Amino acid sequence: MHGPVVALVHRWSGRLAFLFTLPVFFHCVTILGFETPDTRVAVHSLAGTFVYGVFAAKVLIVRDRSLPGWALPAAGLTMASVLALLWLTSSLWYFTNVRFGI
């Protein structure tokens, strides 16, 4: 796969990934709200909110051709870093701290 096909797959996979996060976002905001019982939860809450801002910035950067060439890779790296932080403060914590029927 080269050029236009890769770009099309990247755009649509990003759109679908974004859509799949909306129910989680809705649940976290309306049912759980912003909580800070410990550092992990506070960092997760802030990173979860920040990911939507990074996503919006990345979409705007893609469409603006006047920005320097490093802007889009920086936005992509920021998005990947925030997603990794979310994973570290949720899934990794859950899988290492919850005992599964043991």
mmCIF file of the C-alpha atoms, coordinates in Angstrom:
data_MODEL
# 
_entry.id   MODEL 
# 
loop_
_atom_site.group_PDB 
_atom_site.id 
_atom_site.type_symbol 
_atom_site.label_atom_id 
_atom_site.label_alt_id 
_atom_site.label_comp_id 
_atom_site.label_asym_id 
_atom_site.label_entity_id 
_atom_site.label_seq_id 
_atom_site.pdbx_PDB_ins_code 
_atom_site.Cartn_x 
_atom_site.Cartn_y 
_atom_site.Cartn_z 
_atom_site.occupancy 
_atom_site.B_iso_or_equiv 
_atom_site.pdbx_formal_charge 
_atom_site.auth_seq_id 
_atom_site.auth_comp_id 
_atom_site.auth_asym_id 
_atom_site.auth_atom_id 
_atom_site.pdbx_PDB_model_num 
ATOM 1   C CA . MET A 1 1   ? 0.000   0.000   0.000  1.00 0.00 ? 1   MET A CA 1 
ATOM 2   C CA . HIS A 1 2   ? 1.345   3.368   -0.976 1.00 0.00 ? 2   HIS A CA 1 
ATOM 3   C CA . GLY A 1 3   ? 0.359   7.014   -1.025 1.00 0.00 ? 3   GLY A CA 1 
ATOM 4   C CA . PRO A 1 4   ? -3.362  7.666   -1.333 1.00 0.00 ? 4   PRO A CA 1 
ATOM 5   C CA . VAL A 1 5   ? -4.407  4.247   -0.033 1.00 0.00 ? 5   VAL A CA 1 
ATOM 6   C CA . VAL A 1 6   ? -2.338  4.620   3.137  1.00 0.00 ? 6   VAL A CA 1 
ATOM 7   C CA . ALA A 1 7   ? -3.674  8.141   3.683  1.00 0.00 ? 7   ALA A CA 1 
ATOM 8   C CA . LEU A 1 8   ? -7.261  6.963   3.214  1.00 0.00 ? 8   LEU A CA 1 
ATOM 9   C CA . VAL A 1 9   ? -6.847  4.023   5.603  1.00 0.00 ? 9   VAL A CA 1 
ATOM 10  C CA . HIS A 1 10  ? -5.140  6.286   8.170  1.00 0.00 ? 10  HIS A CA 1 
ATOM 11  C CA . ARG A 1 11  ? -7.925  8.882   8.006  1.00 0.00 ? 11  ARG A CA 1 
ATOM 12  C CA . TRP A 1 12  ? -10.740 6.347   8.299  1.00 0.00 ? 12  TRP A CA 1 
ATOM 13  C CA . SER A 1 13  ? -9.085  4.338   11.059 1.00 0.00 ? 13  SER A CA 1 
ATOM 14  C CA . GLY A 1 14  ? -8.580  7.593   12.977 1.00 0.00 ? 14  GLY A CA 1 
ATOM 15  C CA . ARG A 1 15  ? -12.204 8.588   12.484 1.00 0.00 ? 15  ARG A CA 1 
ATOM 16  C CA . LEU A 1 16  ? -13.424 5.188   13.654 1.00 0.00 ? 16  LEU A CA 1 
ATOM 17  C CA . ALA A 1 17  ? -11.082 5.193   16.640 1.00 0.00 ? 17  ALA A CA 1 
ATOM 18  C CA . PHE A 1 18  ? -12.354 8.653   17.588 1.00 0.00 ? 18  PHE A CA 1 
ATOM 19  C CA . LEU A 1 19  ? -15.980 7.511   17.278 1.00 0.00 ? 19  LEU A CA 1 
ATOM 20  C CA . PHE A 1 20  ? -15.296 4.462   19.450 1.00 0.00 ? 20  PHE A CA 1 
ATOM 21  C CA . THR A 1 21  ? -13.944 6.700   22.219 1.00 0.00 ? 21  THR A CA 1 
ATOM 22  C CA . LEU A 1 22  ? -17.097 8.814   22.445 1.00 0.00 ? 22  LEU A CA 1 
ATOM 23  C CA . PRO A 1 23  ? -19.140 6.322   24.549 1.00 0.00 ? 23  PRO A CA 1 
ATOM 24  C CA . VAL A 1 24  ? -16.190 5.974   26.937 1.00 0.00 ? 24  VAL A CA 1 
ATOM 25  C CA . PHE A 1 25  ? -15.832 9.754   27.135 1.00 0.00 ? 25  PHE A CA 1 
ATOM 26  C CA . PHE A 1 26  ? -19.576 10.142  27.769 1.00 0.00 ? 26  PHE A CA 1 
ATOM 27  C CA . HIS A 1 27  ? -19.503 7.501   30.516 1.00 0.00 ? 27  HIS A CA 1 
ATOM 28  C CA . CYS A 1 28  ? -16.450 8.993   32.211 1.00 0.00 ? 28  CYS A CA 1 
ATOM 29  C CA . VAL A 1 29  ? -17.746 12.565  32.133 1.00 0.00 ? 29  VAL A CA 1 
ATOM 30  C CA . THR A 1 30  ? -21.407 11.972  33.019 1.00 0.00 ? 30  THR A CA 1 
ATOM 31  C CA . ILE A 1 31  ? -21.169 9.042   35.427 1.00 0.00 ? 31  ILE A CA 1 
ATOM 32  C CA . LEU A 1 32  ? -17.721 9.264   37.002 1.00 0.00 ? 32  LEU A CA 1 
ATOM 33  C CA . GLY A 1 33  ? -16.902 12.942  36.558 1.00 0.00 ? 33  GLY A CA 1 
ATOM 34  C CA . PHE A 1 34  ? -13.527 14.457  37.359 1.00 0.00 ? 34  PHE A CA 1 
ATOM 35  C CA . GLU A 1 35  ? -12.054 12.636  40.329 1.00 0.00 ? 35  GLU A CA 1 
ATOM 36  C CA . THR A 1 36  ? -8.740  12.945  42.127 1.00 0.00 ? 36  THR A CA 1 
ATOM 37  C CA . PRO A 1 37  ? -8.656  10.260  44.844 1.00 0.00 ? 37  PRO A CA 1 
ATOM 38  C CA . ASP A 1 38  ? -5.047  9.500   43.912 1.00 0.00 ? 38  ASP A CA 1 
ATOM 39  C CA . THR A 1 39  ? -2.402  10.625  41.445 1.00 0.00 ? 39  THR A CA 1 
ATOM 40  C CA . ARG A 1 40  ? -3.124  7.876   38.911 1.00 0.00 ? 40  ARG A CA 1 
ATOM 41  C CA . VAL A 1 41  ? -6.797  8.801   38.616 1.00 0.00 ? 41  VAL A CA 1 
ATOM 42  C CA . ALA A 1 42  ? -6.024  12.524  38.420 1.00 0.00 ? 42  ALA A CA 1 
ATOM 43  C CA . VAL A 1 43  ? -3.449  11.986  35.655 1.00 0.00 ? 43  VAL A CA 1 
ATOM 44  C CA . HIS A 1 44  ? -5.868  9.708   33.801 1.00 0.00 ? 44  HIS A CA 1 
ATOM 45  C CA . SER A 1 45  ? -8.680  12.286  34.037 1.00 0.00 ? 45  SER A CA 1 
ATOM 46  C CA . LEU A 1 46  ? -6.478  15.088  32.736 1.00 0.00 ? 46  LEU A CA 1 
ATOM 47  C CA . ALA A 1 47  ? -4.962  12.969  29.955 1.00 0.00 ? 47  ALA A CA 1 
ATOM 48  C CA . GLY A 1 48  ? -8.419  11.764  28.901 1.00 0.00 ? 48  GLY A CA 1 
ATOM 49  C CA . THR A 1 49  ? -9.544  15.349  28.467 1.00 0.00 ? 49  THR A CA 1 
ATOM 50  C CA . PHE A 1 50  ? -6.284  16.390  26.820 1.00 0.00 ? 50  PHE A CA 1 
ATOM 51  C CA . VAL A 1 51  ? -6.563  13.677  24.146 1.00 0.00 ? 51  VAL A CA 1 
ATOM 52  C CA . TYR A 1 52  ? -9.563  15.418  22.567 1.00 0.00 ? 52  TYR A CA 1 
ATOM 53  C CA . GLY A 1 53  ? -7.697  18.714  22.372 1.00 0.00 ? 53  GLY A CA 1 
ATOM 54  C CA . VAL A 1 54  ? -4.683  17.001  20.805 1.00 0.00 ? 54  VAL A CA 1 
ATOM 55  C CA . PHE A 1 55  ? -6.960  15.274  18.301 1.00 0.00 ? 55  PHE A CA 1 
ATOM 56  C CA . ALA A 1 56  ? -8.588  18.579  17.326 1.00 0.00 ? 56  ALA A CA 1 
ATOM 57  C CA . ALA A 1 57  ? -5.178  20.250  16.972 1.00 0.00 ? 57  ALA A CA 1 
ATOM 58  C CA . LYS A 1 58  ? -3.896  17.380  14.817 1.00 0.00 ? 58  LYS A CA 1 
ATOM 59  C CA . VAL A 1 59  ? -6.895  17.640  12.485 1.00 0.00 ? 59  VAL A CA 1 
ATOM 60  C CA . LEU A 1 60  ? -6.392  21.407  12.163 1.00 0.00 ? 60  LEU A CA 1 
ATOM 61  C CA . ILE A 1 61  ? -2.652  20.992  11.547 1.00 0.00 ? 61  ILE A CA 1 
ATOM 62  C CA . VAL A 1 62  ? -3.313  18.493  8.740  1.00 0.00 ? 62  VAL A CA 1 
ATOM 63  C CA . ARG A 1 63  ? -5.504  21.024  6.960  1.00 0.00 ? 63  ARG A CA 1 
ATOM 64  C CA . ASP A 1 64  ? -3.191  24.035  7.386  1.00 0.00 ? 64  ASP A CA 1 
ATOM 65  C CA . ARG A 1 65  ? -0.408  23.976  4.799  1.00 0.00 ? 65  ARG A CA 1 
ATOM 66  C CA . SER A 1 66  ? 1.253   27.144  6.159  1.00 0.00 ? 66  SER A CA 1 
ATOM 67  C CA . LEU A 1 67  ? 2.625   25.426  9.282  1.00 0.00 ? 67  LEU A CA 1 
ATOM 68  C CA . PRO A 1 68  ? 6.218   24.148  9.429  1.00 0.00 ? 68  PRO A CA 1 
ATOM 69  C CA . GLY A 1 69  ? 6.894   20.553  8.399  1.00 0.00 ? 69  GLY A CA 1 
ATOM 70  C CA . TRP A 1 70  ? 7.600   19.403  11.963 1.00 0.00 ? 70  TRP A CA 1 
ATOM 71  C CA . ALA A 1 71  ? 4.154   20.447  13.260 1.00 0.00 ? 71  ALA A CA 1 
ATOM 72  C CA . LEU A 1 72  ? 2.267   17.359  12.089 1.00 0.00 ? 72  LEU A CA 1 
ATOM 73  C CA . PRO A 1 73  ? 4.826   14.801  13.347 1.00 0.00 ? 73  PRO A CA 1 
ATOM 74  C CA . ALA A 1 74  ? 4.920   16.665  16.672 1.00 0.00 ? 74  ALA A CA 1 
ATOM 75  C CA . ALA A 1 75  ? 1.127   16.499  16.918 1.00 0.00 ? 75  ALA A CA 1 
ATOM 76  C CA . GLY A 1 76  ? 1.160   12.798  16.049 1.00 0.00 ? 76  GLY A CA 1 
ATOM 77  C CA . LEU A 1 77  ? 3.837   12.086  18.654 1.00 0.00 ? 77  LEU A CA 1 
ATOM 78  C CA . THR A 1 78  ? 1.887   14.064  21.236 1.00 0.00 ? 78  THR A CA 1 
ATOM 79  C CA . MET A 1 79  ? -1.246  12.055  20.419 1.00 0.00 ? 79  MET A CA 1 
ATOM 80  C CA . ALA A 1 80  ? 0.639   8.760   20.728 1.00 0.00 ? 80  ALA A CA 1 
ATOM 81  C CA . SER A 1 81  ? 2.183   9.892   24.031 1.00 0.00 ? 81  SER A CA 1 
ATOM 82  C CA . VAL A 1 82  ? -1.166  10.887  25.520 1.00 0.00 ? 82  VAL A CA 1 
ATOM 83  C CA . LEU A 1 83  ? -2.730  7.593   24.417 1.00 0.00 ? 83  LEU A CA 1 
ATOM 84  C CA . ALA A 1 84  ? 0.174   5.698   26.000 1.00 0.00 ? 84  ALA A CA 1 
ATOM 85  C CA . LEU A 1 85  ? -0.321  7.682   29.222 1.00 0.00 ? 85  LEU A CA 1 
ATOM 86  C CA . LEU A 1 86  ? -4.024  6.801   29.199 1.00 0.00 ? 86  LEU A CA 1 
ATOM 87  C CA . TRP A 1 87  ? -3.166  3.136   28.739 1.00 0.00 ? 87  TRP A CA 1 
ATOM 88  C CA . LEU A 1 88  ? -0.594  3.226   31.538 1.00 0.00 ? 88  LEU A CA 1 
ATOM 89  C CA . THR A 1 89  ? -3.058  4.822   33.958 1.00 0.00 ? 89  THR A CA 1 
ATOM 90  C CA . SER A 1 90  ? -5.954  2.501   33.100 1.00 0.00 ? 90  SER A CA 1 
ATOM 91  C CA . SER A 1 91  ? -5.384  -0.841  31.370 1.00 0.00 ? 91  SER A CA 1 
ATOM 92  C CA . LEU A 1 92  ? -1.863  -1.528  32.612 1.00 0.00 ? 92  LEU A CA 1 
ATOM 93  C CA . TRP A 1 93  ? -2.872  -0.591  36.158 1.00 0.00 ? 93  TRP A CA 1 
ATOM 94  C CA . TYR A 1 94  ? -5.982  -2.791  35.942 1.00 0.00 ? 94  TYR A CA 1 
ATOM 95  C CA . PHE A 1 95  ? -4.164  -5.834  34.570 1.00 0.00 ? 95  PHE A CA 1 
ATOM 96  C CA . THR A 1 96  ? -1.396  -5.588  37.171 1.00 0.00 ? 96  THR A CA 1 
ATOM 97  C CA . ASN A 1 97  ? -3.576  -4.815  40.216 1.00 0.00 ? 97  ASN A CA 1 
ATOM 98  C CA . VAL A 1 98  ? -6.830  -6.728  39.757 1.00 0.00 ? 98  VAL A CA 1 
ATOM 99  C CA . ARG A 1 99  ? -6.806  -10.395 40.681 1.00 0.00 ? 99  ARG A CA 1 
ATOM 100 C CA . PHE A 1 100 ? -8.787  -12.463 38.194 1.00 0.00 ? 100 PHE A CA 1 
ATOM 101 C CA . GLY A 1 101 ? -10.424 -15.142 40.356 1.00 0.00 ? 101 GLY A CA 1 
ATOM 102 C CA . ILE A 1 102 ? -7.193  -16.044 42.112 1.00 0.00 ? 102 ILE A CA 1 
# 
